[in-house]
Amino acid sequence: MILTLMTLIVCTALPVLLANAGLQGLLPLVLAMILIKAWLVVDRFMELRHAPRHWRWAVQAWAPMVVLAVIVAGGW
């Protein structure tokens, strides 16, 4: 649980630090962190890893859709 929490903190703080340092060229890294955070929140904190597969996938589907929307909108 501590490792999960530390990973979530890093995935939250690192994009902010990179943006404040003027390193906006690392958008692929930030988008990957969105997917990692979504997976950890759904599986660990919401404890859906033991839920029926269709519920788990339905809840996890939002993060890839957000990443895809950013790419389609030209943010990549």
All heavy atoms as a GROMACS GRO file, in nm:
protein
  593
    1MET      N    1   0.082  -0.119   0.000
    1MET     CA    2   0.000   0.000   0.000
    1MET      C    3   0.086   0.126   0.000
    1MET      O    4   0.053   0.223  -0.066
    1MET     CB    5  -0.093  -0.005   0.122
    1MET     CG    6  -0.191   0.107   0.123
    1MET     SD    7  -0.305   0.098  -0.012
    1MET     CE    8  -0.456   0.126   0.071
    2ILE      N    9   0.197   0.123   0.075
    2ILE     CA   10   0.286   0.239   0.080
    2ILE      C   11   0.349   0.264  -0.057
    2ILE      O   12   0.359   0.379  -0.100
    2ILE     CB   13   0.395   0.219   0.187
    2ILE    CG1   14   0.333   0.208   0.325
    2ILE    CG2   15   0.498   0.330   0.182
    2ILE    CD1   16   0.260   0.332   0.371
    3LEU      N   17   0.388   0.157  -0.126
    3LEU     CA   18   0.448   0.173  -0.259
    3LEU      C   19   0.345   0.233  -0.357
    3LEU      O   20   0.380   0.319  -0.438
    3LEU     CB   21   0.498   0.039  -0.311
    3LEU     CG   22   0.565   0.040  -0.446
    3LEU    CD1   23   0.688   0.131  -0.444
    3LEU    CD2   24   0.604  -0.100  -0.487
    4THR      N   25   0.221   0.190  -0.345
    4THR     CA   26   0.115   0.245  -0.430
    4THR      C   27   0.096   0.393  -0.403
    4THR      O   28   0.087   0.474  -0.496
    4THR     CB   29  -0.017   0.170  -0.405
    4THR    OG1   30   0.002   0.032  -0.434
    4THR    CG2   31  -0.128   0.225  -0.492
    5LEU      N   32   0.092   0.428  -0.276
    5LEU     CA   33   0.074   0.569  -0.240
    5LEU      C   34   0.191   0.655  -0.288
    5LEU      O   35   0.171   0.764  -0.342
    5LEU     CB   36   0.057   0.582  -0.089
    5LEU     CG   37   0.028   0.722  -0.036
    5LEU    CD1   38  -0.099   0.777  -0.098
    5LEU    CD2   39   0.019   0.720   0.114
    6MET      N   40   0.312   0.605  -0.272
    6MET     CA   41   0.430   0.679  -0.318
    6MET      C   42   0.429   0.695  -0.470
    6MET      O   43   0.464   0.801  -0.522
    6MET     CB   44   0.558   0.609  -0.272
    6MET     CG   45   0.576   0.609  -0.122
    6MET     SD   46   0.573   0.773  -0.048
    6MET     CE   47   0.720   0.843  -0.116
    7THR      N   48   0.388   0.591  -0.541
    7THR     CA   49   0.379   0.600  -0.688
    7THR      C   50   0.277   0.704  -0.729
    7THR      O   51   0.300   0.782  -0.822
    7THR     CB   52   0.342   0.462  -0.747
    7THR    OG1   53   0.439   0.365  -0.705
    7THR    CG2   54   0.339   0.467  -0.899
    8LEU      N   55   0.163   0.708  -0.660
    8LEU     CA   56   0.061   0.809  -0.691
    8LEU      C   57   0.112   0.950  -0.663
    8LEU      O   58   0.084   1.043  -0.740
    8LEU     CB   59  -0.067   0.782  -0.612
    8LEU     CG   60  -0.148   0.662  -0.657
    8LEU    CD1   61  -0.259   0.632  -0.557
    8LEU    CD2   62  -0.204   0.684  -0.795
    9ILE      N   63   0.187   0.967  -0.557
    9ILE     CA   64   0.242   1.098  -0.525
    9ILE      C   65   0.341   1.142  -0.633
    9ILE      O   66   0.337   1.257  -0.679
    9ILE     CB   67   0.308   1.097  -0.386
    9ILE    CG1   68   0.200   1.086  -0.278
    9ILE    CG2   69   0.393   1.221  -0.363
    9ILE    CD1   70   0.254   1.057  -0.140
   10VAL      N   71   0.427   1.051  -0.675
   10VAL     CA   72   0.525   1.084  -0.780
   10VAL      C   73   0.453   1.116  -0.912
   10VAL      O   74   0.488   1.213  -0.980
   10VAL     CB   75   0.626   0.970  -0.799
   10VAL    CG1   76   0.708   0.988  -0.925
   10VAL    CG2   77   0.716   0.959  -0.678
   11CYS      N   78   0.353   1.035  -0.947
   11CYS     CA   79   0.279   1.058  -1.072
   11CYS      C   80   0.196   1.186  -1.068
   11CYS      O   81   0.154   1.236  -1.172
   11CYS     CB   82   0.189   0.939  -1.102
   11CYS     SG   83   0.276   0.793  -1.158
   12THR      N   84   0.173   1.240  -0.951
   12THR     CA   85   0.102   1.366  -0.938
   12THR      C   86   0.199   1.484  -0.936
   12THR      O   87   0.176   1.585  -1.002
   12THR     CB   88   0.017   1.367  -0.810
   12THR    OG1   89  -0.076   1.259  -0.817
   12THR    CG2   90  -0.059   1.497  -0.795
   13ALA      N   91   0.306   1.471  -0.862
   13ALA     CA   92   0.400   1.582  -0.843
   13ALA      C   93   0.494   1.602  -0.962
   13ALA      O   94   0.527   1.717  -0.996
   13ALA     CB   95   0.481   1.561  -0.716
   14LEU      N   96   0.538   1.495  -1.024
   14LEU     CA   97   0.638   1.508  -1.131
   14LEU      C   98   0.590   1.592  -1.249
   14LEU      O   99   0.664   1.679  -1.296
   14LEU     CB  100   0.684   1.370  -1.177
   14LEU     CG  101   0.803   1.367  -1.270
   14LEU    CD1  102   0.924   1.432  -1.206
   14LEU    CD2  103   0.834   1.225  -1.312
   15PRO      N  104   0.467   1.572  -1.301
   15PRO     CA  105   0.422   1.659  -1.411
   15PRO      C  106   0.418   1.807  -1.371
   15PRO      O  107   0.450   1.894  -1.452
   15PRO     CB  108   0.284   1.608  -1.444
   15PRO     CG  109   0.284   1.467  -1.398
   15PRO     CD  110   0.372   1.464  -1.278
   16VAL      N  111   0.380   1.836  -1.247
   16VAL     CA  112   0.376   1.975  -1.201
   16VAL      C  113   0.518   2.033  -1.199
   16VAL      O  114   0.542   2.145  -1.245
   16VAL     CB  115   0.310   1.985  -1.062
   16VAL    CG1  116   0.320   2.125  -1.007
   16VAL    CG2  117   0.167   1.940  -1.069
   17LEU      N  118   0.612   1.956  -1.147
   17LEU     CA  119   0.751   2.002  -1.142
   17LEU      C  120   0.809   2.021  -1.283
   17LEU      O  121   0.880   2.118  -1.308
   17LEU     CB  122   0.837   1.903  -1.063
   17LEU     CG  123   0.803   1.891  -0.915
   17LEU    CD1  124   0.882   1.778  -0.852
   17LEU    CD2  125   0.829   2.022  -0.843
   18LEU      N  126   0.776   1.929  -1.374
   18LEU     CA  127   0.826   1.942  -1.512
   18LEU      C  128   0.767   2.064  -1.581
   18LEU      O  129   0.837   2.135  -1.653
   18LEU     CB  130   0.792   1.815  -1.591
   18LEU     CG  131   0.862   1.687  -1.550
   18LEU    CD1  132   0.809   1.569  -1.629
   18LEU    CD2  133   1.012   1.700  -1.567
   19ALA      N  134   0.640   2.089  -1.559
   19ALA     CA  135   0.576   2.206  -1.620
   19ALA      C  136   0.634   2.336  -1.564
   19ALA      O  137   0.657   2.431  -1.638
   19ALA     CB  138   0.426   2.202  -1.598
   20ASN      N  139   0.658   2.340  -1.433
   20ASN     CA  140   0.716   2.460  -1.372
   20ASN      C  141   0.860   2.482  -1.415
   20ASN      O  142   0.908   2.595  -1.415
   20ASN     CB  143   0.708   2.452  -1.219
   20ASN     CG  144   0.567   2.472  -1.169
   20ASN    OD1  145   0.485   2.532  -1.237
   20ASN    ND2  146   0.539   2.420  -1.052
   21ALA      N  147   0.929   2.375  -1.453
   21ALA     CA  148   1.067   2.386  -1.500
   21ALA      C  149   1.072   2.421  -1.649
   21ALA      O  150   1.180   2.441  -1.704
   21ALA     CB  151   1.143   2.257  -1.473
   22GLY      N  152   0.957   2.427  -1.714
   22GLY     CA  153   0.953   2.462  -1.856
   22GLY      C  154   0.979   2.345  -1.948
   22GLY      O  155   1.017   2.363  -2.063
   23LEU      N  156   0.959   2.224  -1.901
   23LEU     CA  157   0.985   2.104  -1.982
   23LEU      C  158   0.854   2.046  -2.034
   23LEU      O  159   0.816   1.935  -2.002
   23LEU     CB  160   1.060   2.000  -1.898
   23LEU     CG  161   1.195   2.044  -1.842
   23LEU    CD1  162   1.249   1.940  -1.747
   23LEU    CD2  163   1.292   2.068  -1.956
   24GLN      N  164   0.784   2.122  -2.118
   24GLN     CA  165   0.656   2.077  -2.170
   24GLN      C  166   0.670   1.970  -2.278
   24GLN      O  167   0.572   1.912  -2.320
   24GLN     CB  168   0.575   2.194  -2.227
   24GLN     CG  169   0.503   2.273  -2.121
   24GLN     CD  170   0.583   2.391  -2.073
   24GLN    OE1  171   0.675   2.434  -2.138
   24GLN    NE2  172   0.547   2.444  -1.958
   25GLY      N  173   0.790   1.942  -2.324
   25GLY     CA  174   0.811   1.842  -2.429
   25GLY      C  175   0.797   1.699  -2.380
   25GLY      O  176   0.811   1.606  -2.458
   26LEU      N  177   0.767   1.681  -2.254
   26LEU     CA  178   0.757   1.547  -2.198
   26LEU      C  179   0.612   1.502  -2.183
   26LEU      O  180   0.578   1.427  -2.091
   26LEU     CB  181   0.828   1.541  -2.063
   26LEU     CG  182   0.979   1.568  -2.069
   26LEU    CD1  183   1.038   1.574  -1.930
   26LEU    CD2  184   1.048   1.463  -2.153
   27LEU      N  185   0.526   1.543  -2.274
   27LEU     CA  186   0.384   1.507  -2.267
   27LEU      C  187   0.364   1.356  -2.272
   27LEU      O  188   0.278   1.305  -2.200
   27LEU     CB  189   0.304   1.576  -2.376
   27LEU     CG  190   0.154   1.554  -2.371
   27LEU    CD1  191   0.096   1.609  -2.240
   27LEU    CD2  192   0.087   1.616  -2.490
   28PRO      N  193   0.439   1.279  -2.352
   28PRO     CA  194   0.419   1.134  -2.348
   28PRO      C  195   0.441   1.074  -2.209
   28PRO      O  196   0.368   0.983  -2.167
   28PRO     CB  197   0.523   1.080  -2.446
   28PRO     CG  198   0.547   1.193  -2.540
   28PRO     CD  199   0.534   1.317  -2.458
   29LEU      N  200   0.536   1.126  -2.135
   29LEU     CA  201   0.560   1.080  -1.999
   29LEU      C  202   0.441   1.113  -1.908
   29LEU      O  203   0.396   1.030  -1.830
   29LEU     CB  204   0.688   1.143  -1.943
   29LEU     CG  205   0.721   1.111  -1.797
   29LEU    CD1  206   0.753   0.963  -1.782
   29LEU    CD2  207   0.837   1.196  -1.751
   30VAL      N  208   0.387   1.231  -1.923
   30VAL     CA  209   0.272   1.273  -1.843
   30VAL      C  210   0.150   1.188  -1.877
   30VAL      O  211   0.077   1.145  -1.788
   30VAL     CB  212   0.243   1.423  -1.863
   30VAL    CG1  213   0.114   1.464  -1.796
   30VAL    CG2  214   0.359   1.507  -1.814
   31LEU      N  215   0.128   1.161  -2.005
   31LEU     CA  216   0.015   1.078  -2.045
   31LEU      C  217   0.030   0.936  -1.992
   31LEU      O  218  -0.069   0.873  -1.951
   31LEU     CB  219  -0.001   1.079  -2.196
   31LEU     CG  220  -0.037   1.215  -2.258
   31LEU    CD1  221  -0.042   1.205  -2.409
   31LEU    CD2  222  -0.167   1.268  -2.202
   32ALA      N  223   0.150   0.885  -1.990
   32ALA     CA  224   0.174   0.752  -1.933
   32ALA      C  225   0.145   0.751  -1.784
   32ALA      O  226   0.090   0.654  -1.730
   32ALA     CB  227   0.318   0.708  -1.959
   33MET      N  228   0.179   0.860  -1.716
   33MET     CA  229   0.151   0.869  -1.573
   33MET      C  230   0.001   0.873  -1.545
   33MET      O  231  -0.045   0.822  -1.444
   33MET     CB  232   0.219   0.991  -1.513
   33MET     CG  233   0.367   0.971  -1.493
   33MET     SD  234   0.434   1.106  -1.400
   33MET     CE  235   0.576   1.142  -1.499
   34ILE      N  236  -0.077   0.932  -1.635
   34ILE     CA  237  -0.222   0.932  -1.621
   34ILE      C  238  -0.273   0.789  -1.623
   34ILE      O  239  -0.357   0.750  -1.541
   34ILE     CB  240  -0.289   1.014  -1.733
   34ILE    CG1  241  -0.261   1.161  -1.715
   34ILE    CG2  242  -0.439   0.988  -1.739
   34ILE    CD1  243  -0.305   1.247  -1.833
   35LEU      N  244  -0.222   0.708  -1.714
   35LEU     CA  245  -0.267   0.569  -1.724
   35LEU      C  246  -0.226   0.489  -1.600
   35LEU      O  247  -0.303   0.408  -1.549
   35LEU     CB  248  -0.210   0.505  -1.851
   35LEU     CG  249  -0.259   0.566  -1.981
   35LEU    CD1  250  -0.187   0.504  -2.099
   35LEU    CD2  251  -0.409   0.550  -1.995
   36ILE      N  252  -0.104   0.514  -1.551
   36ILE     CA  253  -0.057   0.444  -1.432
   36ILE      C  254  -0.142   0.482  -1.310
   36ILE      O  255  -0.185   0.395  -1.233
   36ILE     CB  256   0.092   0.475  -1.406
   36ILE    CG1  257   0.178   0.411  -1.515
   36ILE    CG2  258   0.135   0.426  -1.268
   36ILE    CD1  259   0.321   0.459  -1.515
   37LYS      N  260  -0.167   0.611  -1.295
   37LYS     CA  261  -0.248   0.657  -1.181
   37LYS      C  262  -0.390   0.598  -1.187
   37LYS      O  263  -0.442   0.553  -1.085
   37LYS     CB  264  -0.257   0.809  -1.179
   37LYS     CG  265  -0.134   0.877  -1.128
   37LYS     CD  266  -0.142   1.027  -1.142
   37LYS     CE  267  -0.254   1.086  -1.064
   37LYS     NZ  268  -0.254   1.233  -1.066
   38ALA      N  269  -0.449   0.598  -1.303
   38ALA     CA  270  -0.585   0.545  -1.318
   38ALA      C  271  -0.588   0.397  -1.281
   38ALA      O  272  -0.678   0.351  -1.209
   38ALA     CB  273  -0.635   0.565  -1.460
   39TRP      N  274  -0.491   0.321  -1.328
   39TRP     CA  275  -0.485   0.179  -1.297
   39TRP      C  276  -0.469   0.156  -1.147
   39TRP      O  277  -0.538   0.072  -1.089
   39TRP     CB  278  -0.371   0.115  -1.375
   39TRP     CG  279  -0.351  -0.029  -1.340
   39TRP    CD1  280  -0.432  -0.134  -1.373
   39TRP    CD2  281  -0.245  -0.081  -1.262
   39TRP    NE1  282  -0.381  -0.249  -1.320
   39TRP    CE2  283  -0.265  -0.220  -1.252
   39TRP    CE3  284  -0.133  -0.025  -1.202
   39TRP    CZ2  285  -0.178  -0.302  -1.183
   39TRP    CZ3  286  -0.046  -0.108  -1.133
   39TRP    CH2  287  -0.070  -0.245  -1.124
   40LEU      N  288  -0.381   0.231  -1.084
   40LEU     CA  289  -0.358   0.214  -0.940
   40LEU      C  290  -0.482   0.253  -0.858
   40LEU      O  291  -0.517   0.183  -0.763
   40LEU     CB  292  -0.238   0.298  -0.895
   40LEU     CG  293  -0.102   0.246  -0.937
   40LEU    CD1  294   0.006   0.346  -0.900
   40LEU    CD2  295  -0.074   0.111  -0.875
   41VAL      N  296  -0.547   0.361  -0.895
   41VAL     CA  297  -0.666   0.404  -0.820
   41VAL      C  298  -0.778   0.302  -0.833
   41VAL      O  299  -0.840   0.263  -0.735
   41VAL     CB  300  -0.713   0.544  -0.866
   41VAL    CG1  301  -0.850   0.575  -0.813
   41VAL    CG2  302  -0.613   0.649  -0.823
   42VAL      N  303  -0.800   0.253  -0.954
   42VAL     CA  304  -0.908   0.157  -0.976
   42VAL      C  305  -0.878   0.023  -0.908
   42VAL      O  306  -0.963  -0.032  -0.838
   42VAL     CB  307  -0.934   0.137  -1.127
   42VAL    CG1  308  -1.026   0.019  -1.152
   42VAL    CG2  309  -0.992   0.263  -1.187
   43ASP      N  310  -0.758  -0.028  -0.927
   43ASP     CA  311  -0.726  -0.161  -0.874
   43ASP      C  312  -0.696  -0.161  -0.724
   43ASP      O  313  -0.734  -0.254  -0.654
   43ASP     CB  314  -0.607  -0.220  -0.948
   43ASP     CG  315  -0.647  -0.290  -1.076
   43ASP    OD1  316  -0.767  -0.294  -1.105
   43ASP    OD2  317  -0.559  -0.342  -1.145
   44ARG      N  318  -0.628  -0.061  -0.676
   44ARG     CA  319  -0.584  -0.064  -0.536
   44ARG      C  320  -0.680   0.007  -0.441
   44ARG      O  321  -0.722  -0.051  -0.343
   44ARG     CB  322  -0.445   0.000  -0.523
   44ARG     CG  323  -0.340  -0.058  -0.613
   44ARG     CD  324  -0.311  -0.200  -0.577
   44ARG     NE  325  -0.211  -0.251  -0.671
   44ARG     CZ  326  -0.164  -0.370  -0.667
   44ARG    NH1  327  -0.203  -0.454  -0.575
   44ARG    NH2  328  -0.076  -0.410  -0.756
   45PHE      N  329  -0.712   0.134  -0.471
   45PHE     CA  330  -0.793   0.210  -0.376
   45PHE      C  331  -0.941   0.181  -0.388
   45PHE      O  332  -1.013   0.178  -0.290
   45PHE     CB  333  -0.764   0.360  -0.389
   45PHE     CG  334  -0.630   0.396  -0.333
   45PHE    CD1  335  -0.524   0.422  -0.416
   45PHE    CD2  336  -0.610   0.401  -0.197
   45PHE    CE1  337  -0.400   0.454  -0.365
   45PHE    CE2  338  -0.487   0.432  -0.144
   45PHE     CZ  339  -0.382   0.459  -0.229
   46MET      N  340  -0.989   0.162  -0.511
   46MET     CA  341  -1.130   0.126  -0.527
   46MET      C  342  -1.151  -0.025  -0.511
   46MET      O  343  -1.264  -0.072  -0.507
   46MET     CB  344  -1.180   0.172  -0.664
   46MET     CG  345  -1.181   0.324  -0.679
   46MET     SD  346  -1.229   0.377  -0.844
   46MET     CE  347  -1.400   0.333  -0.846
   47GLU      N  348  -1.042  -0.099  -0.507
   47GLU     CA  349  -1.040  -0.244  -0.489
   47GLU      C  350  -1.128  -0.317  -0.590
   47GLU      O  351  -1.198  -0.412  -0.558
   47GLU     CB  352  -1.079  -0.281  -0.346
   47GLU     CG  353  -0.978  -0.233  -0.246
   47GLU     CD  354  -1.000  -0.290  -0.107
   47GLU    OE1  355  -1.078  -0.386  -0.092
   47GLU    OE2  356  -0.936  -0.238  -0.015
   48LEU      N  357  -1.118  -0.274  -0.714
   48LEU     CA  358  -1.194  -0.340  -0.820
   48LEU      C  359  -1.118  -0.456  -0.882
   48LEU      O  360  -1.168  -0.520  -0.974
   48LEU     CB  361  -1.234  -0.241  -0.929
   48LEU     CG  362  -1.344  -0.144  -0.890
   48LEU    CD1  363  -1.373  -0.048  -1.004
   48LEU    CD2  364  -1.470  -0.217  -0.850
   49ARG      N  365  -1.000  -0.488  -0.833
   49ARG     CA  366  -0.926  -0.601  -0.888
   49ARG      C  367  -0.999  -0.733  -0.861
   49ARG      O  368  -0.975  -0.832  -0.927
   49ARG     CB  369  -0.784  -0.604  -0.836
   49ARG     CG  370  -0.774  -0.627  -0.689
   49ARG     CD  371  -0.632  -0.632  -0.642
   49ARG     NE  372  -0.636  -0.604  -0.499
   49ARG     CZ  373  -0.557  -0.523  -0.436
   49ARG    NH1  374  -0.464  -0.460  -0.503
   49ARG    NH2  375  -0.567  -0.503  -0.307
   50HIS      N  376  -1.088  -0.734  -0.762
   50HIS     CA  377  -1.165  -0.854  -0.731
   50HIS      C  378  -1.308  -0.846  -0.786
   50HIS      O  379  -1.386  -0.938  -0.766
   50HIS     CB  380  -1.170  -0.875  -0.580
   50HIS     CG  381  -1.035  -0.882  -0.517
   50HIS    ND1  382  -0.945  -0.983  -0.547
   50HIS    CD2  383  -0.972  -0.803  -0.429
   50HIS    CE1  384  -0.834  -0.964  -0.479
   50HIS    NE2  385  -0.848  -0.854  -0.406
   51ALA      N  386  -1.340  -0.737  -0.851
   51ALA     CA  387  -1.475  -0.718  -0.907
   51ALA      C  388  -1.486  -0.794  -1.039
   51ALA      O  389  -1.386  -0.835  -1.098
   51ALA     CB  390  -1.500  -0.570  -0.930
   52PRO      N  391  -1.609  -0.812  -1.086
   52PRO     CA  392  -1.624  -0.874  -1.219
   52PRO      C  393  -1.548  -0.793  -1.325
   52PRO      O  394  -1.540  -0.670  -1.319
   52PRO     CB  395  -1.775  -0.867  -1.243
   52PRO     CG  396  -1.835  -0.863  -1.107
   52PRO     CD  397  -1.737  -0.787  -1.023
   53ARG      N  398  -1.493  -0.865  -1.417
   53ARG     CA  399  -1.406  -0.805  -1.518
   53ARG      C  400  -1.472  -0.691  -1.595
   53ARG      O  401  -1.409  -0.590  -1.623
   53ARG     CB  402  -1.357  -0.912  -1.614
   53ARG     CG  403  -1.244  -0.870  -1.702
   53ARG     CD  404  -1.188  -0.987  -1.775
   53ARG     NE  405  -1.131  -1.077  -1.675
   53ARG     CZ  406  -1.012  -1.130  -1.684
   53ARG    NH1  407  -0.939  -1.106  -1.789
   53ARG    NH2  408  -0.966  -1.210  -1.592
   54HIS      N  409  -1.598  -0.705  -1.631
   54HIS     CA  410  -1.664  -0.599  -1.710
   54HIS      C  411  -1.676  -0.470  -1.630
   54HIS      O  412  -1.664  -0.362  -1.687
   54HIS     CB  413  -1.800  -0.647  -1.762
   54HIS     CG  414  -1.901  -0.676  -1.657
   54HIS    ND1  415  -1.902  -0.795  -1.586
   54HIS    CD2  416  -2.005  -0.603  -1.610
   54HIS    CE1  417  -2.001  -0.793  -1.499
   54HIS    NE2  418  -2.066  -0.678  -1.512
   55TRP      N  419  -1.698  -0.477  -1.499
   55TRP     CA  420  -1.702  -0.355  -1.418
   55TRP      C  421  -1.565  -0.290  -1.410
   55TRP      O  422  -1.551  -0.168  -1.418
   55TRP     CB  423  -1.753  -0.386  -1.277
   55TRP     CG  424  -1.899  -0.408  -1.271
   55TRP    CD1  425  -1.963  -0.525  -1.245
   55TRP    CD2  426  -2.001  -0.310  -1.294
   55TRP    NE1  427  -2.098  -0.507  -1.250
   55TRP    CE2  428  -2.124  -0.376  -1.280
   55TRP    CE3  429  -2.000  -0.176  -1.326
   55TRP    CZ2  430  -2.245  -0.311  -1.296
   55TRP    CZ3  431  -2.120  -0.110  -1.341
   55TRP    CH2  432  -2.240  -0.177  -1.327
   56ARG      N  433  -1.466  -0.373  -1.391
   56ARG     CA  434  -1.329  -0.322  -1.381
   56ARG      C  435  -1.288  -0.250  -1.510
   56ARG      O  436  -1.234  -0.140  -1.506
   56ARG     CB  437  -1.237  -0.440  -1.353
   56ARG     CG  438  -1.096  -0.404  -1.328
   56ARG     CD  439  -1.021  -0.530  -1.292
   56ARG     NE  440  -0.881  -0.503  -1.278
   56ARG     CZ  441  -0.790  -0.596  -1.275
   56ARG    NH1  442  -0.825  -0.723  -1.283
   56ARG    NH2  443  -0.664  -0.564  -1.263
   57TRP      N  444  -1.315  -0.313  -1.623
   57TRP     CA  445  -1.277  -0.251  -1.751
   57TRP      C  446  -1.360  -0.126  -1.778
   57TRP      O  447  -1.309  -0.030  -1.836
   57TRP     CB  448  -1.290  -0.351  -1.865
   57TRP     CG  449  -1.181  -0.451  -1.861
   57TRP    CD1  450  -1.193  -0.582  -1.823
   57TRP    CD2  451  -1.044  -0.431  -1.891
   57TRP    NE1  452  -1.072  -0.643  -1.828
   57TRP    CE2  453  -0.977  -0.553  -1.871
   57TRP    CE3  454  -0.969  -0.321  -1.933
   57TRP    CZ2  455  -0.841  -0.568  -1.891
   57TRP    CZ3  456  -0.833  -0.336  -1.953
   57TRP    CH2  457  -0.770  -0.458  -1.933
   58ALA      N  458  -1.485  -0.125  -1.739
   58ALA     CA  459  -1.569  -0.007  -1.760
   58ALA      C  460  -1.515   0.112  -1.682
   58ALA      O  461  -1.511   0.225  -1.733
   58ALA     CB  462  -1.712  -0.036  -1.719
   59VAL      N  463  -1.471   0.090  -1.559
   59VAL     CA  464  -1.418   0.199  -1.478
   59VAL      C  465  -1.280   0.242  -1.527
   59VAL      O  466  -1.248   0.360  -1.528
   59VAL     CB  467  -1.414   0.159  -1.329
   59VAL    CG1  468  -1.348   0.265  -1.244
   59VAL    CG2  469  -1.554   0.130  -1.278
   60GLN      N  470  -1.201   0.146  -1.573
   60GLN     CA  471  -1.066   0.181  -1.620
   60GLN      C  472  -1.066   0.243  -1.759
   60GLN      O  473  -0.964   0.298  -1.800
   60GLN     CB  474  -0.977   0.057  -1.621
   60GLN     CG  475  -0.933   0.016  -1.484
   60GLN     CD  476  -0.838  -0.102  -1.489
   60GLN    OE1  477  -0.832  -0.176  -1.586
   60GLN    NE2  478  -0.764  -0.119  -1.383
   61ALA      N  479  -1.174   0.239  -1.830
   61ALA     CA  480  -1.178   0.288  -1.967
   61ALA      C  481  -1.166   0.439  -1.978
   61ALA      O  482  -1.127   0.491  -2.083
   61ALA     CB  483  -1.305   0.241  -2.036
   62TRP      N  484  -1.194   0.514  -1.872
   62TRP     CA  485  -1.193   0.660  -1.883
   62TRP      C  486  -1.053   0.714  -1.909
   62TRP      O  487  -1.037   0.810  -1.983
   62TRP     CB  488  -1.254   0.725  -1.760
   62TRP     CG  489  -1.168   0.714  -1.638
   62TRP    CD1  490  -1.172   0.617  -1.545
   62TRP    CD2  491  -1.064   0.805  -1.598
   62TRP    NE1  492  -1.077   0.640  -1.449
   62TRP    CE2  493  -1.009   0.754  -1.479
   62TRP    CE3  494  -1.011   0.923  -1.651
   62TRP    CZ2  495  -0.904   0.818  -1.413
   62TRP    CZ3  496  -0.907   0.984  -1.584
   62TRP    CH2  497  -0.855   0.932  -1.467
   63ALA      N  498  -0.951   0.658  -1.849
   63ALA     CA  499  -0.815   0.713  -1.864
   63ALA      C  500  -0.763   0.701  -2.007
   63ALA      O  501  -0.713   0.800  -2.063
   63ALA     CB  502  -0.720   0.647  -1.766
   64PRO      N  503  -0.773   0.585  -2.072
   64PRO     CA  504  -0.730   0.582  -2.212
   64PRO      C  505  -0.810   0.676  -2.302
   64PRO      O  506  -0.756   0.731  -2.398
   64PRO     CB  507  -0.751   0.435  -2.252
   64PRO     CG  508  -0.743   0.360  -2.125
   64PRO     CD  509  -0.802   0.451  -2.021
   65MET      N  510  -0.938   0.697  -2.268
   65MET     CA  511  -1.018   0.791  -2.347
   65MET      C  512  -0.969   0.934  -2.329
   65MET      O  513  -0.967   1.011  -2.425
   65MET     CB  514  -1.166   0.779  -2.311
   65MET     CG  515  -1.229   0.653  -2.364
   65MET     SD  516  -1.408   0.652  -2.352
   65MET     CE  517  -1.429   0.603  -2.182
   66VAL      N  518  -0.928   0.970  -2.208
   66VAL     CA  519  -0.873   1.103  -2.184
   66VAL      C  520  -0.742   1.121  -2.261
   66VAL      O  521  -0.720   1.223  -2.326
   66VAL     CB  522  -0.852   1.128  -2.033
   66VAL    CG1  523  -0.770   1.253  -2.008
   66VAL    CG2  524  -0.986   1.136  -1.962
   67VAL      N  525  -0.656   1.021  -2.254
   67VAL     CA  526  -0.528   1.028  -2.326
   67VAL      C  527  -0.554   1.039  -2.476
   67VAL      O  528  -0.491   1.121  -2.545
   67VAL     CB  529  -0.441   0.905  -2.293
   67VAL    CG1  530  -0.320   0.897  -2.384
   67VAL    CG2  531  -0.397   0.910  -2.146
   68LEU      N  532  -0.645   0.959  -2.527
   68LEU     CA  533  -0.678   0.965  -2.670
   68LEU      C  534  -0.736   1.102  -2.707
   68LEU      O  535  -0.701   1.158  -2.812
   68LEU     CB  536  -0.777   0.854  -2.705
   68LEU     CG  537  -0.815   0.842  -2.852
   68LEU    CD1  538  -0.691   0.812  -2.937
   68LEU    CD2  539  -0.919   0.734  -2.871
   69ALA      N  540  -0.819   1.159  -2.622
   69ALA     CA  541  -0.876   1.291  -2.650
   69ALA      C  542  -0.768   1.398  -2.655
   69ALA      O  543  -0.772   1.488  -2.739
   69ALA     CB  544  -0.980   1.327  -2.545
   70VAL      N  545  -0.669   1.389  -2.568
   70VAL     CA  546  -0.558   1.485  -2.569
   70VAL      C  547  -0.478   1.472  -2.698
   70VAL      O  548  -0.441   1.571  -2.762
   70VAL     CB  549  -0.467   1.466  -2.445
   70VAL    CG1  550  -0.338   1.544  -2.459
   70VAL    CG2  551  -0.541   1.506  -2.319
   71ILE      N  552  -0.453   1.348  -2.738
   71ILE     CA  553  -0.376   1.325  -2.862
   71ILE      C  554  -0.454   1.376  -2.982
   71ILE      O  555  -0.399   1.446  -3.068
   71ILE     CB  556  -0.342   1.176  -2.876
   71ILE    CG1  557  -0.243   1.135  -2.767
   71ILE    CG2  558  -0.286   1.146  -3.014
   71ILE    CD1  559  -0.222   0.985  -2.756
   72VAL      N  560  -0.584   1.346  -2.990
   72VAL     CA  561  -0.667   1.388  -3.104
   72VAL      C  562  -0.680   1.541  -3.106
   72VAL      O  563  -0.679   1.601  -3.214
   72VAL     CB  564  -0.806   1.321  -3.097
   72VAL    CG1  565  -0.903   1.384  -3.195
   72VAL    CG2  566  -0.792   1.172  -3.123
   73ALA      N  567  -0.688   1.602  -2.990
   73ALA     CA  568  -0.702   1.748  -2.984
   73ALA      C  569  -0.573   1.821  -3.022
   73ALA      O  570  -0.573   1.943  -3.030
   73ALA     CB  571  -0.746   1.789  -2.844
   74GLY      N  572  -0.467   1.747  -3.043
   74GLY     CA  573  -0.342   1.810  -3.086
   74GLY      C  574  -0.247   1.842  -2.973
   74GLY      O  575  -0.150   1.915  -2.992
   75GLY      N  576  -0.273   1.788  -2.856
   75GLY     CA  577  -0.184   1.815  -2.744
   75GLY      C  578  -0.055   1.737  -2.747
   75GLY      O  579   0.037   1.763  -2.674
   76TRP      N  580  -0.046   1.637  -2.834
   76TRP     CA  581   0.073   1.554  -2.841
   76TRP      C  582   0.178   1.633  -2.906
   76TRP      O  583   0.279   1.654  -2.918
   76TRP     CB  584   0.043   1.427  -2.918
   76TRP     CG  585   0.153   1.330  -2.912
   76TRP    CD1  586   0.260   1.323  -2.996
   76TRP    CD2  587   0.171   1.223  -2.819
   76TRP    NE1  588   0.340   1.219  -2.960
   76TRP    CE2  589   0.290   1.157  -2.852
   76TRP    CE3  590   0.100   1.179  -2.711
   76TRP    CZ2  591   0.336   1.048  -2.782
   76TRP    CZ3  592   0.146   1.071  -2.641
   76TRP    CH2  593   0.262   1.006  -2.677
   0.00000   0.00000   0.00000
